[in-house]
Amino acid sequence: MGRKRFRAEEIILKLREAEIEQSQGKSQAEAARKLGIAEQTLCRWRKEYGGLRVDQAKRLKHLEKENVRLKRLVADKELDISILKEVASGNF
């Protein structure tokens, strides 16, 4: 069975729905079941997105993507430097 990936905006809306369900007296498991997700997923989402607004979640995802790109650039530069050092020392 394939996994459905939710966008940050959708996750925040589902978290709000879960809060409404729980405020009406339903358990966390019942709220998760109504949303069509696992209880573990609901807990993980709360840990990651709890208290965020939609614009903040979008910014968080953008910053995470930028961080991955910059880490990749640094790794490529480090590889280039190590190759140049190896060539300069004559150990090829």
N, C-alpha and C positions, 0 to 999 in steps of 0.2 A: 504494500500500500504506500503510495507516494505521500510526501509531506507537503503541506501547503505553507508557503512562506507568507507571512503577514508583514505589511509595511508598518513602520513605526506609528503612523497615524491610526491605522486599524487596531494596533495593539493597545494604544491609549484609550480608544473608544471601547474596546472590549473590557479593559480594566475598569472603566467607569461603569459599564453595565454590570460587571461582577460586584462592584461596590454597592450598586443599587439593589441587586439581588440579595446580598448579604444584609443590607440594612432592613430588608423586608423579612428577615428572620431565616433565610435559607442558609444552609451550610456552604462552605467553600467548595466541597465536592459537587453539590447540586448546582451551584453557580457555574462551575467549570463545565459540567455536563450540558447545561443549557446553552453555553457559548460554543460547544462543540470542540472543546480542547481538554487536554489532560490536566489534572489538578497540579501536577509537577510543573507543567508549562505556565499555569497561572502564577504559581509561586516564583518561578524564574523571571517572568515578565514583571512581577511586582518588584523584585529585587533590582532589575535593570531599569525599568521605566516608571517606577512608583514615584508620584509627585511631579512628574514632568508634564509640561504642556506640549502640544503638537509641534509648535515652532522650535521648542528646545530639543525635542526628539529628532527633528529633521537636522538641526545643527549638530547634534551628537553624532548622527550617522555620517554627516558630511565630514566632520573632523576625524572620525575613525577611518574613513576611506582615504583622506589626505595623509593620515599617519602611516597607513600601509604603503602608500605611494612613496613617501619620503624614506621609509625604512628600506624599501627596495632600491631606491637611488643610492643610499649609503652603502648597502651591501654590494652593489655593482661597482661603486668607486673603490671600496676596499679590495675587491677582487682585482680590479685594474692595477691598483697600487702593488698588491702582492705579486702579480705577473711581471710588472716592470722591475721590481726588486730582484726577482729571480733571473730575469734576462740580464740585468745589470751586473749581477754577481757571476754570471757565466755558468750557472748550474742547470743548463737545459739540455 
